[in-house]
Every structure is written in C-alpha cells, then in structure tokens.
C-alpha cells in the first residue's frame, strides 16, 4: 500500500497562475482533507470531503476549489495564485465517517511558492 | 465547537531527559484525542489516541499521554528522549456530537540537544 500520495512535491508559481494539486489514497477511505501548514499557525483545514462527489468548506477555503470525482482522489485547485498562498499543503484521509474515532493518514506534502 | 491549545510553541530539552508537551482542549461533548508527530520534511503520523477506557494511553516510540477530564488536558510525556525525537508534535481533538472533523493545535516543536 502506498497510503496517501501527493503530486507534485514542489512547485513555484507566478502570481495569477493556476495549478491543481492531486491527492490519492489506496485505503478505500471515505473522508479526505486538504490542509495548509504555515509557521506558527499549525494545520488549517481548507476543504474536506465526506465521500465521493461531496465537498465542504473548512476554516480557510477562500481562493481554493476542490473536487472528488473518484473516491480515491481529492484535487485542490488554485485558480489565480497569490503570494499569501505560499505554504506547505497536506492531504489526509480517514476511514470512519460516523464516529470521529479514526485517525488521519497524511501525505508527504507539497511545498508551493508563489512569487 | 471544539478547540485545542498547545501551551508551548517550542520545548528544548537535553538528550535522555524527560519531557512533557502540554495540550488542553475545550468541548461540550465527549471527545476523542490524538497526538501526531511530524518529522522534518514529512507528513504527520499518529503517535497515540484516546477514545475511552483507561486514561493512560501508550503510543509508539515510548511516548504516553494521560487524559484528564477534570482539567481538560491530554499531555504527552516521554521519560527519556533521544535526538531522533526532534520533531513537531500536534494535539488534535474530535468530538461525538458534530461533523467528526478533528481540530488541530498549533503544534509544539521539540528540540533535543546532545
């Protein structure tokens, strides 16, 4: 099992450019999440999905869009990148959908720099 | 709504010394508590979790945590740290009454000196 994988690992964008980050999991998990990690801010939830075809906003959704067309994939899009979106992005997944007891499995992260 | 406070942003300690990383939470319903570790340039991985039962929970790499309901705390401890324990540690809480989406603390950077 590869677990949770993220593509790409690094990316440099210019302001106004767009890109899509791909997250894939091979554990048949229902829930998937996108976080950003910034120094001193911990992990902040951008968007999440509780199942194929569903998405919901998290704590900091502005400037991002997501899609979950297939259960194993969760895409994070930046339509017009801004320097404030320079961050490390983590994808995670979890199995349980009804109790809150299951831990999350994290990908290795994508380091994004917006110039 | 639930929230998590990690009281120390950085904890320096010498190798083989004991360490405690503090975590306090707030929630109006029953909670589930987690500690995750993030080694440099990696994603997070689970150290341990408390769901119910015994308040002392043992995890990987010799870490343990104690759930204290009256003090709403879930502090992480290790009796003797190693250089390899240098990492960022995150406390997280989810509860039984909401969307089951966990809330993370801001993290504590454990720095182990030789």
HADDOCK unambig.tbl for C-alpha pairs under 7 A between the chains (distance, minus, plus):
assign (segid A and resid 40 and name CA) (segid B and resid 106 and name CA) 6.48 0.50 0.50
assign (segid A and resid 41 and name CA) (segid B and resid 106 and name CA) 5.45 0.50 0.50
assign (segid A and resid 42 and name CA) (segid B and resid 105 and name CA) 6.38 0.50 0.50
assign (segid A and resid 42 and name CA) (segid B and resid 106 and name CA) 3.82 0.50 0.50
assign (segid A and resid 42 and name CA) (segid B and resid 107 and name CA) 5.61 0.50 0.50
assign (segid A and resid 43 and name CA) (segid B and resid 104 and name CA) 6.39 0.50 0.50
assign (segid A and resid 43 and name CA) (segid B and resid 106 and name CA) 6.75 0.50 0.50
assign (segid A and resid 99 and name CA) (segid B and resid 96 and name CA) 6.22 0.50 0.50
assign (segid A and resid 99 and name CA) (segid B and resid 100 and name CA) 6.31 0.50 0.50
assign (segid A and resid 100 and name CA) (segid B and resid 94 and name CA) 5.78 0.50 0.50
assign (segid A and resid 100 and name CA) (segid B and resid 95 and name CA) 6.29 0.50 0.50
assign (segid A and resid 100 and name CA) (segid B and resid 96 and name CA) 6.45 0.50 0.50
assign (segid A and resid 100 and name CA) (segid B and resid 100 and name CA) 4.28 0.50 0.50
assign (segid A and resid 100 and name CA) (segid B and resid 101 and name CA) 6.77 0.50 0.50
assign (segid A and resid 101 and name CA) (segid B and resid 32 and name CA) 6.25 0.50 0.50
assign (segid A and resid 101 and name CA) (segid B and resid 51 and name CA) 6.56 0.50 0.50
assign (segid A and resid 105 and name CA) (segid B and resid 45 and name CA) 6.73 0.50 0.50
assign (segid A and resid 106 and name CA) (segid B and resid 43 and name CA) 5.59 0.50 0.50
assign (segid A and resid 106 and name CA) (segid B and resid 44 and name CA) 5.69 0.50 0.50
assign (segid A and resid 106 and name CA) (segid B and resid 45 and name CA) 6.78 0.50 0.50
assign (segid A and resid 107 and name CA) (segid B and resid 43 and name CA) 5.56 0.50 0.50
assign (segid A and resid 108 and name CA) (segid B and resid 42 and name CA) 5.18 0.50 0.50
assign (segid A and resid 108 and name CA) (segid B and resid 43 and name CA) 4.42 0.50 0.50
assign (segid A and resid 109 and name CA) (segid B and resid 42 and name CA) 6.98 0.50 0.50
assign (segid A and resid 109 and name CA) (segid B and resid 43 and name CA) 6.07 0.50 0.50
